[in-house]
Amino acid sequence: MSPTAVIAITSKAEALSLYRQLLRGAKKMPTPNRKNFVINKTREEYRSNMHLTDPEEIRFCLRLADTNVDTVLTQAEHLANLFNNPTYRFRDEI
C-alpha cells in the first residue's frame, strides 16, 4: 500500500470519528435549535468537503473539525449549566 493510500485511509477514519463526535456533541446542546444547528452545519460542511483530494486541505479541515468538537462540547456544557441555573432569566429587552 502506498503512503498516499495510508494517509487517505487514516484521514477518512479521523474524519468519520470527528463527524460522530460532533453529532454526539450536538445531542448535549440544551435547546433543540442549537442541537439542530450543529447537526445541520456538521452535515453541510462534511458534504461540501467530502471530495477534497489535496492532503494539506484535508489536514486543515480535520484540524478545524477537531477545534469544532472542542467548541461544541464547551458550549454545550456552559449553556446547560446556564439554563439549569435557577437564578438565570432570559432578558426580555436588549
mmCIF file as gemmi writes it, N, C-alpha and C atoms, coordinates in Angstrom:
data_model
loop_
_atom_site.group_PDB
_atom_site.id
_atom_site.type_symbol
_atom_site.label_atom_id
_atom_site.label_alt_id
_atom_site.label_comp_id
_atom_site.label_asym_id
_atom_site.label_entity_id
_atom_site.label_seq_id
_atom_site.pdbx_PDB_ins_code
_atom_site.Cartn_x
_atom_site.Cartn_y
_atom_site.Cartn_z
_atom_site.occupancy
_atom_site.B_iso_or_equiv
_atom_site.pdbx_formal_charge
_atom_site.auth_seq_id
_atom_site.auth_asym_id
_atom_site.pdbx_PDB_model_num
ATOM 1 N N . MET Axp A 1 ? 0.847 -1.173 0 1 0 ? 1 A 1
ATOM 2 C CA . MET Axp A 1 ? 0 0 0 1 0 ? 1 A 1
ATOM 3 C C . MET Axp A 1 ? 0.895 1.239 0 1 0 ? 1 A 1
ATOM 4 N N . SER Axp A 2 ? 0.561 2.191 -0.845 1 0 ? 2 A 1
ATOM 5 C CA . SER Axp A 2 ? 1.373 3.398 -0.966 1 0 ? 2 A 1
ATOM 6 C C . SER Axp A 2 ? 1.15 4.314 0.241 1 0 ? 2 A 1
ATOM 7 N N . PRO Axp A 3 ? 2.122 5.179 0.533 1 0 ? 3 A 1
ATOM 8 C CA . PRO Axp A 3 ? 1.956 6.138 1.639 1 0 ? 3 A 1
ATOM 9 C C . PRO Axp A 3 ? 0.738 7.036 1.462 1 0 ? 3 A 1
ATOM 10 N N . THR Axp A 4 ? 0.429 7.393 0.227 1 0 ? 4 A 1
ATOM 11 C CA . THR Axp A 4 ? -0.742 8.236 -0.038 1 0 ? 4 A 1
ATOM 12 C C . THR Axp A 4 ? -2.024 7.506 0.335 1 0 ? 4 A 1
ATOM 13 N N . ALA Axp A 5 ? -2.085 6.207 0.028 1 0 ? 5 A 1
ATOM 14 C CA . ALA Axp A 5 ? -3.267 5.416 0.365 1 0 ? 5 A 1
ATOM 15 C C . ALA Axp A 5 ? -3.423 5.287 1.874 1 0 ? 5 A 1
ATOM 16 N N . VAL Axp A 6 ? -2.315 5.119 2.57 1 0 ? 6 A 1
ATOM 17 C CA . VAL Axp A 6 ? -2.36 5.02 4.035 1 0 ? 6 A 1
ATOM 18 C C . VAL Axp A 6 ? -2.868 6.325 4.634 1 0 ? 6 A 1
ATOM 19 N N . ILE Axp A 7 ? -2.39 7.445 4.113 1 0 ? 7 A 1
ATOM 20 C CA . ILE Axp A 7 ? -2.848 8.76 4.593 1 0 ? 7 A 1
ATOM 21 C C . ILE Axp A 7 ? -4.34 8.926 4.323 1 0 ? 7 A 1
ATOM 22 N N . ALA Axp A 8 ? -4.785 8.504 3.143 1 0 ? 8 A 1
ATOM 23 C CA . ALA Axp A 8 ? -6.201 8.636 2.787 1 0 ? 8 A 1
ATOM 24 C C . ALA Axp A 8 ? -7.078 7.815 3.731 1 0 ? 8 A 1
ATOM 25 N N . ILE Axp A 9 ? -6.664 6.593 4.033 1 0 ? 9 A 1
ATOM 26 C CA . ILE Axp A 9 ? -7.439 5.739 4.938 1 0 ? 9 A 1
ATOM 27 C C . ILE Axp A 9 ? -7.463 6.339 6.336 1 0 ? 9 A 1
ATOM 28 N N . THR Axp A 10 ? -6.318 6.81 6.799 1 0 ? 10 A 1
ATOM 29 C CA . THR Axp A 10 ? -6.231 7.428 8.12 1 0 ? 10 A 1
ATOM 30 C C . THR Axp A 10 ? -7.094 8.683 8.185 1 0 ? 10 A 1
ATOM 31 N N . SER Axp A 11 ? -7.047 9.492 7.13 1 0 ? 11 A 1
ATOM 32 C CA . SER Axp A 11 ? -7.842 10.715 7.094 1 0 ? 11 A 1
ATOM 33 C C . SER Axp A 11 ? -9.334 10.408 7.112 1 0 ? 11 A 1
ATOM 34 N N . LYS Axp A 12 ? -9.749 9.391 6.374 1 0 ? 12 A 1
ATOM 35 C CA . LYS Axp A 12 ? -11.169 9.02 6.36 1 0 ? 12 A 1
ATOM 36 C C . LYS Axp A 12 ? -11.616 8.553 7.738 1 0 ? 12 A 1
ATOM 37 N N . ALA Axp A 13 ? -10.792 7.76 8.383 1 0 ? 13 A 1
ATOM 38 C CA . ALA Axp A 13 ? -11.139 7.27 9.723 1 0 ? 13 A 1
ATOM 39 C C . ALA Axp A 13 ? -11.217 8.427 10.712 1 0 ? 13 A 1
ATOM 40 N N . GLU Axp A 14 ? -10.263 9.347 10.626 1 0 ? 14 A 1
ATOM 41 C CA . GLU Axp A 14 ? -10.266 10.503 11.525 1 0 ? 14 A 1
ATOM 42 C C . GLU Axp A 14 ? -11.473 11.401 11.249 1 0 ? 14 A 1
ATOM 43 N N . ALA Axp A 15 ? -11.778 11.605 9.965 1 0 ? 15 A 1
ATOM 44 C CA . ALA Axp A 15 ? -12.927 12.437 9.596 1 0 ? 15 A 1
ATOM 45 C C . ALA Axp A 15 ? -14.221 11.822 10.121 1 0 ? 15 A 1
ATOM 46 N N . LEU Axp A 16 ? -14.372 10.522 9.986 1 0 ? 16 A 1
ATOM 47 C CA . LEU Axp A 16 ? -15.573 9.848 10.472 1 0 ? 16 A 1
ATOM 48 C C . LEU Axp A 16 ? -15.676 9.94 11.992 1 0 ? 16 A 1
ATOM 49 N N . SER Axp A 17 ? -14.556 9.775 12.667 1 0 ? 17 A 1
ATOM 50 C CA . SER Axp A 17 ? -14.543 9.89 14.125 1 0 ? 17 A 1
ATOM 51 C C . SER Axp A 17 ? -14.958 11.295 14.569 1 0 ? 17 A 1
ATOM 52 N N . LEU Axp A 18 ? -14.4 12.314 13.928 1 0 ? 18 A 1
ATOM 53 C CA . LEU Axp A 18 ? -14.741 13.695 14.274 1 0 ? 18 A 1
ATOM 54 C C . LEU Axp A 18 ? -16.201 13.996 13.955 1 0 ? 18 A 1
ATOM 55 N N . TYR Axp A 19 ? -16.686 13.482 12.842 1 0 ? 19 A 1
ATOM 56 C CA . TYR Axp A 19 ? -18.089 13.657 12.462 1 0 ? 19 A 1
ATOM 57 C C . TYR Axp A 19 ? -19 13.094 13.541 1 0 ? 19 A 1
ATOM 58 N N . ARG Axp A 20 ? -18.694 11.896 13.989 1 0 ? 20 A 1
ATOM 59 C CA . ARG Axp A 20 ? -19.505 11.263 15.041 1 0 ? 20 A 1
ATOM 60 C C . ARG Axp A 20 ? -19.421 12.039 16.351 1 0 ? 20 A 1
ATOM 61 N N . GLN Axp A 21 ? -18.232 12.534 16.68 1 0 ? 21 A 1
ATOM 62 C CA . GLN Axp A 21 ? -18.083 13.324 17.906 1 0 ? 21 A 1
ATOM 63 C C . GLN Axp A 21 ? -18.914 14.601 17.841 1 0 ? 21 A 1
ATOM 64 N N . LEU Axp A 22 ? -18.945 15.242 16.675 1 0 ? 22 A 1
ATOM 65 C CA . LEU Axp A 22 ? -19.741 16.456 16.524 1 0 ? 22 A 1
ATOM 66 C C . LEU Axp A 22 ? -21.231 16.157 16.675 1 0 ? 22 A 1
ATOM 67 N N . LEU Axp A 23 ? -21.691 15.063 16.093 1 0 ? 23 A 1
ATOM 68 C CA . LEU Axp A 23 ? -23.105 14.71 16.224 1 0 ? 23 A 1
ATOM 69 C C . LEU Axp A 23 ? -23.456 14.343 17.662 1 0 ? 23 A 1
ATOM 70 N N . ARG Axp A 24 ? -22.553 13.657 18.353 1 0 ? 24 A 1
ATOM 71 C CA . ARG Axp A 24 ? -22.795 13.349 19.77 1 0 ? 24 A 1
ATOM 72 C C . ARG Axp A 24 ? -22.791 14.631 20.604 1 0 ? 24 A 1
ATOM 73 N N . GLY Axp A 25 ? -21.889 15.55 20.264 1 0 ? 25 A 1
ATOM 74 C CA . GLY Axp A 25 ? -21.846 16.828 20.965 1 0 ? 25 A 1
ATOM 75 C C . GLY Axp A 25 ? -23.116 17.623 20.762 1 0 ? 25 A 1
ATOM 76 N N . ALA Axp A 26 ? -23.691 17.527 19.576 1 0 ? 26 A 1
ATOM 77 C CA . ALA Axp A 26 ? -24.948 18.235 19.287 1 0 ? 26 A 1
ATOM 78 C C . ALA Axp A 26 ? -26.064 17.747 20.201 1 0 ? 26 A 1
ATOM 79 N N . LYS Axp A 27 ? -26.072 16.467 20.503 1 0 ? 27 A 1
ATOM 80 C CA . LYS Axp A 27 ? -27.107 15.904 21.377 1 0 ? 27 A 1
ATOM 81 C C . LYS Axp A 27 ? -27.033 16.47 22.79 1 0 ? 27 A 1
ATOM 82 N N . LYS Axp A 28 ? -25.88 17.017 23.16 1 0 ? 28 A 1
ATOM 83 C CA . LYS Axp A 28 ? -25.704 17.579 24.5 1 0 ? 28 A 1
ATOM 84 C C . LYS Axp A 28 ? -26.148 19.035 24.587 1 0 ? 28 A 1
ATOM 85 N N . MET Axp A 29 ? -26.479 19.63 23.44 1 0 ? 29 A 1
ATOM 86 C CA . MET Axp A 29 ? -26.942 21.017 23.451 1 0 ? 29 A 1
ATOM 87 C C . MET Axp A 29 ? -28.278 21.108 24.193 1 0 ? 29 A 1
ATOM 88 N N . PRO Axp A 30 ? -28.474 22.167 24.978 1 0 ? 30 A 1
ATOM 89 C CA . PRO Axp A 30 ? -29.662 22.241 25.83 1 0 ? 30 A 1
ATOM 90 C C . PRO Axp A 30 ? -30.957 22.632 25.115 1 0 ? 30 A 1
ATOM 91 N N . THR Axp A 31 ? -30.874 23.134 23.893 1 0 ? 31 A 1
ATOM 92 C CA . THR Axp A 31 ? -32.099 23.52 23.189 1 0 ? 31 A 1
ATOM 93 C C . THR Axp A 31 ? -32.152 22.841 21.825 1 0 ? 31 A 1
ATOM 94 N N . PRO Axp A 32 ? -33.348 22.568 21.338 1 0 ? 32 A 1
ATOM 95 C CA . PRO Axp A 32 ? -33.486 21.944 20.016 1 0 ? 32 A 1
ATOM 96 C C . PRO Axp A 32 ? -32.899 22.791 18.884 1 0 ? 32 A 1
ATOM 97 N N . ASN Axp A 33 ? -33.02 24.112 18.99 1 0 ? 33 A 1
ATOM 98 C CA . ASN Axp A 33 ? -32.471 24.983 17.943 1 0 ? 33 A 1
ATOM 99 C C . ASN Axp A 33 ? -30.961 24.844 17.833 1 0 ? 33 A 1
ATOM 100 N N . ARG Axp A 34 ? -30.307 24.846 18.961 1 0 ? 34 A 1
ATOM 101 C CA . ARG Axp A 34 ? -28.842 24.717 18.949 1 0 ? 34 A 1
ATOM 102 C C . ARG Axp A 34 ? -28.422 23.328 18.481 1 0 ? 34 A 1
ATOM 103 N N . LYS Axp A 35 ? -29.133 22.326 18.945 1 0 ? 35 A 1
ATOM 104 C CA . LYS Axp A 35 ? -28.848 20.951 18.535 1 0 ? 35 A 1
ATOM 105 C C . LYS Axp A 35 ? -28.977 20.82 17.016 1 0 ? 35 A 1
ATOM 106 N N . ASN Axp A 36 ? -30.083 21.297 16.466 1 0 ? 36 A 1
ATOM 107 C CA . ASN Axp A 36 ? -30.312 21.203 15.023 1 0 ? 36 A 1
ATOM 108 C C . ASN Axp A 36 ? -29.297 22.017 14.224 1 0 ? 36 A 1
ATOM 109 N N . PHE Axp A 37 ? -28.894 23.178 14.75 1 0 ? 37 A 1
ATOM 110 C CA . PHE Axp A 37 ? -27.893 23.986 14.061 1 0 ? 37 A 1
ATOM 111 C C . PHE Axp A 37 ? -26.581 23.217 13.928 1 0 ? 37 A 1
ATOM 112 N N . VAL Axp A 38 ? -26.123 22.624 15.021 1 0 ? 38 A 1
ATOM 113 C CA . VAL Axp A 38 ? -24.854 21.896 14.995 1 0 ? 38 A 1
ATOM 114 C C . VAL Axp A 38 ? -24.943 20.695 14.053 1 0 ? 38 A 1
ATOM 115 N N . ILE Axp A 39 ? -26.041 19.966 14.109 1 0 ? 39 A 1
ATOM 116 C CA . ILE Axp A 39 ? -26.206 18.8 13.239 1 0 ? 39 A 1
ATOM 117 C C . ILE Axp A 39 ? -26.207 19.228 11.769 1 0 ? 39 A 1
ATOM 118 N N . ASN Axp A 40 ? -27.007 20.232 11.447 1 0 ? 40 A 1
ATOM 119 C CA . ASN Axp A 40 ? -27.097 20.679 10.049 1 0 ? 40 A 1
ATOM 120 C C . ASN Axp A 40 ? -25.787 21.261 9.537 1 0 ? 40 A 1
ATOM 121 N N . LYS Axp A 41 ? -25.117 22.049 10.361 1 0 ? 41 A 1
ATOM 122 C CA . LYS Axp A 41 ? -23.839 22.653 9.961 1 0 ? 41 A 1
ATOM 123 C C . LYS Axp A 41 ? -22.782 21.569 9.756 1 0 ? 41 A 1
ATOM 124 N N . THR Axp A 42 ? -22.758 20.578 10.642 1 0 ? 42 A 1
ATOM 125 C CA . THR Axp A 42 ? -21.797 19.484 10.518 1 0 ? 42 A 1
ATOM 126 C C . THR Axp A 42 ? -22.032 18.729 9.209 1 0 ? 42 A 1
ATOM 127 N N . ARG Axp A 43 ? -23.26 18.378 8.946 1 0 ? 43 A 1
ATOM 128 C CA . ARG Axp A 43 ? -23.581 17.651 7.711 1 0 ? 43 A 1
ATOM 129 C C . ARG Axp A 43 ? -23.216 18.471 6.473 1 0 ? 43 A 1
ATOM 130 N N . GLU Axp A 44 ? -23.56 19.748 6.509 1 0 ? 44 A 1
ATOM 131 C CA . GLU Axp A 44 ? -23.275 20.629 5.379 1 0 ? 44 A 1
ATOM 132 C C . GLU Axp A 44 ? -21.777 20.717 5.102 1 0 ? 44 A 1
ATOM 133 N N . GLU Axp A 45 ? -20.992 20.926 6.148 1 0 ? 45 A 1
ATOM 134 C CA . GLU Axp A 45 ? -19.539 21.056 5.983 1 0 ? 45 A 1
ATOM 135 C C . GLU Axp A 45 ? -18.913 19.759 5.484 1 0 ? 45 A 1
ATOM 136 N N . TYR Axp A 46 ? -19.34 18.641 6.041 1 0 ? 46 A 1
ATOM 137 C CA . TYR Axp A 46 ? -18.769 17.365 5.614 1 0 ? 46 A 1
ATOM 138 C C . TYR Axp A 46 ? -19.143 17.051 4.169 1 0 ? 46 A 1
ATOM 139 N N . ARG Axp A 47 ? -20.378 17.338 3.791 1 0 ? 47 A 1
ATOM 140 C CA . ARG Axp A 47 ? -20.789 17.09 2.395 1 0 ? 47 A 1
ATOM 141 C C . ARG Axp A 47 ? -20.027 17.979 1.423 1 0 ? 47 A 1
ATOM 142 N N . SER Axp A 48 ? -19.816 19.231 1.803 1 0 ? 48 A 1
ATOM 143 C CA . SER Axp A 48 ? -19.134 20.152 0.892 1 0 ? 48 A 1
ATOM 144 C C . SER Axp A 48 ? -17.641 19.854 0.769 1 0 ? 48 A 1
ATOM 145 N N . ASN Axp A 49 ? -17.068 19.134 1.719 1 0 ? 49 A 1
ATOM 146 C CA . ASN Axp A 49 ? -15.626 18.851 1.696 1 0 ? 49 A 1
ATOM 147 C C . ASN Axp A 49 ? -15.291 17.387 1.44 1 0 ? 49 A 1
ATOM 148 N N . MET Axp A 50 ? -16.283 16.564 1.158 1 0 ? 50 A 1
ATOM 149 C CA . MET Axp A 50 ? -16.02 15.128 1.021 1 0 ? 50 A 1
ATOM 150 C C . MET Axp A 50 ? -15.219 14.764 -0.235 1 0 ? 50 A 1
ATOM 151 N N . HIS Axp A 51 ? -15.119 15.673 -1.181 1 0 ? 51 A 1
ATOM 152 C CA . HIS Axp A 51 ? -14.4 15.372 -2.417 1 0 ? 51 A 1
ATOM 153 C C . HIS Axp A 51 ? -13.007 16.009 -2.45 1 0 ? 51 A 1
ATOM 154 N N . LEU Axp A 52 ? -12.531 16.502 -1.323 1 0 ? 52 A 1
ATOM 155 C CA . LEU Axp A 52 ? -11.189 17.093 -1.286 1 0 ? 52 A 1
ATOM 156 C C . LEU Axp A 52 ? -10.141 16.027 -1.576 1 0 ? 52 A 1
ATOM 157 N N . THR Axp A 53 ? -9.108 16.419 -2.302 1 0 ? 53 A 1
ATOM 158 C CA . THR Axp A 53 ? -8.022 15.487 -2.602 1 0 ? 53 A 1
ATOM 159 C C . THR Axp A 53 ? -6.664 16.005 -2.148 1 0 ? 53 A 1
ATOM 160 N N . ASP Axp A 54 ? -6.555 17.308 -1.946 1 0 ? 54 A 1
ATOM 161 C CA . ASP Axp A 54 ? -5.289 17.905 -1.526 1 0 ? 54 A 1
ATOM 162 C C . ASP Axp A 54 ? -5.017 17.549 -0.061 1 0 ? 54 A 1
ATOM 163 N N . PRO Axp A 55 ? -3.908 16.858 0.225 1 0 ? 55 A 1
ATOM 164 C CA . PRO Axp A 55 ? -3.619 16.45 1.606 1 0 ? 55 A 1
ATOM 165 C C . PRO Axp A 55 ? -3.563 17.614 2.6 1 0 ? 55 A 1
ATOM 166 N N . GLU Axp A 56 ? -3.05 18.76 2.153 1 0 ? 56 A 1
ATOM 167 C CA . GLU Axp A 56 ? -2.977 19.918 3.051 1 0 ? 56 A 1
ATOM 168 C C . GLU Axp A 56 ? -4.368 20.444 3.389 1 0 ? 56 A 1
ATOM 169 N N . GLU Axp A 57 ? -5.233 20.501 2.411 1 0 ? 57 A 1
ATOM 170 C CA . GLU Axp A 57 ? -6.613 20.941 2.656 1 0 ? 57 A 1
ATOM 171 C C . GLU Axp A 57 ? -7.331 19.97 3.586 1 0 ? 57 A 1
ATOM 172 N N . ILE Axp A 58 ? -7.096 18.699 3.367 1 0 ? 58 A 1
ATOM 173 C CA . ILE Axp A 58 ? -7.723 17.673 4.21 1 0 ? 58 A 1
ATOM 174 C C . ILE Axp A 58 ? -7.247 17.816 5.646 1 0 ? 58 A 1
ATOM 175 N N . ARG Axp A 59 ? -5.941 17.983 5.823 1 0 ? 59 A 1
ATOM 176 C CA . ARG Axp A 59 ? -5.403 18.15 7.185 1 0 ? 59 A 1
ATOM 177 C C . ARG Axp A 59 ? -5.979 19.395 7.852 1 0 ? 59 A 1
ATOM 178 N N . PHE Axp A 60 ? -6.094 20.483 7.083 1 0 ? 60 A 1
ATOM 179 C CA . PHE Axp A 60 ? -6.673 21.714 7.621 1 0 ? 60 A 1
ATOM 180 C C . PHE Axp A 60 ? -8.112 21.473 8.079 1 0 ? 60 A 1
ATOM 181 N N . CYS Axp A 61 ? -8.899 20.827 7.253 1 0 ? 61 A 1
ATOM 182 C CA . CYS Axp A 61 ? -10.302 20.559 7.601 1 0 ? 61 A 1
ATOM 183 C C . CYS Axp A 61 ? -10.41 19.652 8.821 1 0 ? 61 A 1
ATOM 184 N N . LEU Axp A 62 ? -9.511 18.693 8.945 1 0 ? 62 A 1
ATOM 185 C CA . LEU Axp A 62 ? -9.526 17.811 10.116 1 0 ? 62 A 1
ATOM 186 C C . LEU Axp A 62 ? -9.169 18.585 11.386 1 0 ? 62 A 1
ATOM 187 N N . ARG Axp A 63 ? -8.194 19.477 11.28 1 0 ? 63 A 1
ATOM 188 C CA . ARG Axp A 63 ? -7.847 20.31 12.446 1 0 ? 63 A 1
ATOM 189 C C . ARG Axp A 63 ? -9.014 21.221 12.821 1 0 ? 63 A 1
ATOM 190 N N . LEU Axp A 64 ? -9.674 21.776 11.813 1 0 ? 64 A 1
ATOM 191 C CA . LEU Axp A 64 ? -10.825 22.639 12.058 1 0 ? 64 A 1
ATOM 192 C C . LEU Axp A 64 ? -11.954 21.848 12.716 1 0 ? 64 A 1
ATOM 193 N N . ALA Axp A 65 ? -12.206 20.646 12.235 1 0 ? 65 A 1
ATOM 194 C CA . ALA Axp A 65 ? -13.252 19.806 12.829 1 0 ? 65 A 1
ATOM 195 C C . ALA Axp A 65 ? -12.915 19.461 14.271 1 0 ? 65 A 1
ATOM 196 N N . ASP Axp A 66 ? -11.644 19.194 14.551 1 0 ? 66 A 1
ATOM 197 C CA . ASP Axp A 66 ? -11.226 18.891 15.923 1 0 ? 66 A 1
ATOM 198 C C . ASP Axp A 66 ? -11.474 20.093 16.834 1 0 ? 66 A 1
ATOM 199 N N . THR Axp A 67 ? -11.176 21.277 16.351 1 0 ? 67 A 1
ATOM 200 C CA . THR Axp A 67 ? -11.446 22.502 17.108 1 0 ? 67 A 1
ATOM 201 C C . THR Axp A 67 ? -12.952 22.672 17.316 1 0 ? 67 A 1
ATOM 202 N N . ASN Axp A 68 ? -13.727 22.366 16.284 1 0 ? 68 A 1
ATOM 203 C CA . ASN Axp A 68 ? -15.18 22.483 16.402 1 0 ? 68 A 1
ATOM 204 C C . ASN Axp A 68 ? -15.749 21.512 17.427 1 0 ? 68 A 1
ATOM 205 N N . VAL Axp A 69 ? -15.184 20.32 17.524 1 0 ? 69 A 1
ATOM 206 C CA . VAL Axp A 69 ? -15.631 19.366 18.543 1 0 ? 69 A 1
ATOM 207 C C . VAL Axp A 69 ? -15.44 19.979 19.926 1 0 ? 69 A 1
ATOM 208 N N . ASP Axp A 70 ? -14.253 20.533 20.175 1 0 ? 70 A 1
ATOM 209 C CA . ASP Axp A 70 ? -13.984 21.17 21.473 1 0 ? 70 A 1
ATOM 210 C C . ASP Axp A 70 ? -14.948 22.318 21.729 1 0 ? 70 A 1
ATOM 211 N N . THR Axp A 71 ? -15.211 23.125 20.71 1 0 ? 71 A 1
ATOM 212 C CA . THR Axp A 71 ? -16.113 24.267 20.847 1 0 ? 71 A 1
ATOM 213 C C . THR Axp A 71 ? -17.534 23.816 21.17 1 0 ? 71 A 1
ATOM 214 N N . VAL Axp A 72 ? -18.022 22.827 20.446 1 0 ? 72 A 1
ATOM 215 C CA . VAL Axp A 72 ? -19.388 22.331 20.666 1 0 ? 72 A 1
ATOM 216 C C . VAL Axp A 72 ? -19.528 21.767 22.072 1 0 ? 72 A 1
ATOM 217 N N . LEU Axp A 73 ? -18.561 20.971 22.504 1 0 ? 73 A 1
ATOM 218 C CA . LEU Axp A 73 ? -18.648 20.375 23.844 1 0 ? 73 A 1
ATOM 219 C C . LEU Axp A 73 ? -18.572 21.44 24.935 1 0 ? 73 A 1
ATOM 220 N N . THR Axp A 74 ? -17.718 22.431 24.746 1 0 ? 74 A 1
ATOM 221 C CA . THR Axp A 74 ? -17.606 23.518 25.725 1 0 ? 74 A 1
ATOM 222 C C . THR Axp A 74 ? -18.895 24.328 25.779 1 0 ? 74 A 1
ATOM 223 N N . GLN Axp A 75 ? -19.439 24.669 24.623 1 0 ? 75 A 1
ATOM 224 C CA . GLN Axp A 75 ? -20.692 25.433 24.591 1 0 ? 75 A 1
ATOM 225 C C . GLN Axp A 75 ? -21.838 24.635 25.196 1 0 ? 75 A 1
ATOM 226 N N . ALA Axp A 76 ? -21.903 23.352 24.888 1 0 ? 76 A 1
ATOM 227 C CA . ALA Axp A 76 ? -22.985 22.524 25.426 1 0 ? 76 A 1
ATOM 228 C C . ALA Axp A 76 ? -22.924 22.493 26.95 1 0 ? 76 A 1
ATOM 229 N N . GLU Axp A 77 ? -21.731 22.33 27.496 1 0 ? 77 A 1
ATOM 230 C CA . GLU Axp A 77 ? -21.587 22.298 28.956 1 0 ? 77 A 1
ATOM 231 C C . GLU Axp A 77 ? -21.94 23.652 29.562 1 0 ? 77 A 1
ATOM 232 N N . HIS Axp A 78 ? -21.414 24.714 28.981 1 0 ? 78 A 1
ATOM 233 C CA . HIS Axp A 78 ? -21.668 26.056 29.507 1 0 ? 78 A 1
ATOM 234 C C . HIS Axp A 78 ? -23.158 26.399 29.456 1 0 ? 78 A 1
ATOM 235 N N . LEU Axp A 79 ? -23.783 26.158 28.31 1 0 ? 79 A 1
ATOM 236 C CA . LEU Axp A 79 ? -25.199 26.508 28.162 1 0 ? 79 A 1
ATOM 237 C C . LEU Axp A 79 ? -26.097 25.643 29.038 1 0 ? 79 A 1
ATOM 238 N N . ALA Axp A 80 ? -25.757 24.374 29.182 1 0 ? 80 A 1
ATOM 239 C CA . ALA Axp A 80 ? -26.545 23.501 30.056 1 0 ? 80 A 1
ATOM 240 C C . ALA Axp A 80 ? -26.468 24.004 31.491 1 0 ? 80 A 1
ATOM 241 N N . ASN Axp A 81 ? -25.272 24.39 31.929 1 0 ? 81 A 1
ATOM 242 C CA . ASN Axp A 81 ? -25.124 24.937 33.283 1 0 ? 81 A 1
ATOM 243 C C . ASN Axp A 81 ? -25.9 26.238 33.435 1 0 ? 81 A 1
ATOM 244 N N . LEU Axp A 82 ? -25.836 27.073 32.416 1 0 ? 82 A 1
ATOM 245 C CA . LEU Axp A 82 ? -26.53 28.356 32.462 1 0 ? 82 A 1
ATOM 246 C C . LEU Axp A 82 ? -28.047 28.157 32.517 1 0 ? 82 A 1
ATOM 247 N N . PHE Axp A 83 ? -28.572 27.305 31.643 1 0 ? 83 A 1
ATOM 248 C CA . PHE Axp A 83 ? -30.019 27.09 31.598 1 0 ? 83 A 1
ATOM 249 C C . PHE Axp A 83 ? -30.543 26.354 32.821 1 0 ? 83 A 1
ATOM 250 N N . ASN Axp A 84 ? -29.687 25.584 33.478 1 0 ? 84 A 1
ATOM 251 C CA . ASN Axp A 84 ? -30.099 24.861 34.688 1 0 ? 84 A 1
ATOM 252 C C . ASN Axp A 84 ? -29.966 25.704 35.95 1 0 ? 84 A 1
ATOM 253 N N . ASN Axp A 85 ? -29.401 26.891 35.82 1 0 ? 85 A 1
ATOM 254 C CA . ASN Axp A 85 ? -29.23 27.785 36.957 1 0 ? 85 A 1
ATOM 255 C C . ASN Axp A 85 ? -30.584 28.444 37.258 1 0 ? 85 A 1
ATOM 256 N N . PRO Axp A 86 ? -31.142 28.217 38.452 1 0 ? 86 A 1
ATOM 257 C CA . PRO Axp A 86 ? -32.462 28.767 38.754 1 0 ? 86 A 1
ATOM 258 C C . PRO Axp A 86 ? -32.5 30.297 38.813 1 0 ? 86 A 1
ATOM 259 N N . THR Axp A 87 ? -31.364 30.936 38.994 1 0 ? 87 A 1
ATOM 260 C CA . THR Axp A 87 ? -31.352 32.398 39.061 1 0 ? 87 A 1
ATOM 261 C C . THR Axp A 87 ? -31.203 33.044 37.686 1 0 ? 87 A 1
ATOM 262 N N . TYR Axp A 88 ? -30.942 32.237 36.658 1 0 ? 88 A 1
ATOM 263 C CA . TYR Axp A 88 ? -30.798 32.775 35.303 1 0 ? 88 A 1
ATOM 264 C C . TYR Axp A 88 ? -32.178 33.029 34.698 1 0 ? 88 A 1
ATOM 265 N N . ARG Axp A 89 ? -32.337 34.237 34.137 1 0 ? 89 A 1
ATOM 266 C CA . ARG Axp A 89 ? -33.574 34.575 33.446 1 0 ? 89 A 1
ATOM 267 C C . ARG Axp A 89 ? -33.201 35.186 32.1 1 0 ? 89 A 1
ATOM 268 N N . PHE Axp A 90 ? -33.985 34.846 31.087 1 0 ? 90 A 1
ATOM 269 C CA . PHE Axp A 90 ? -33.763 35.43 29.778 1 0 ? 90 A 1
ATOM 270 C C . PHE Axp A 90 ? -34.101 36.915 29.848 1 0 ? 90 A 1
ATOM 271 N N . ARG Axp A 91 ? -33.343 37.708 29.16 1 0 ? 91 A 1
ATOM 272 C CA . ARG Axp A 91 ? -33.604 39.146 29.119 1 0 ? 91 A 1
ATOM 273 C C . ARG Axp A 91 ? -34.672 39.419 28.062 1 0 ? 91 A 1
ATOM 274 N N . ASP Axp A 92 ? -35.71 40.123 28.465 1 0 ? 92 A 1
ATOM 275 C CA . ASP Axp A 92 ? -36.775 40.462 27.533 1 0 ? 92 A 1
ATOM 276 C C . ASP Axp A 92 ? -36.416 41.66 26.653 1 0 ? 92 A 1
ATOM 277 N N . GLU Axp A 93 ? -35.646 42.559 27.224 1 0 ? 93 A 1
ATOM 278 C CA . GLU Axp A 93 ? -35.259 43.731 26.443 1 0 ? 93 A 1
ATOM 279 C C . GLU Axp A 93 ? -33.744 43.756 26.283 1 0 ? 93 A 1
ATOM 280 N N . ILE Axp A 94 ? -33.312 44.422 25.261 1 0 ? 94 A 1
ATOM 281 C CA . ILE Axp A 94 ? -31.877 44.473 24.985 1 0 ? 94 A 1
ATOM 282 C C . ILE Axp A 94 ? -31.315 45.778 25.506 1 0 ? 94 A 1
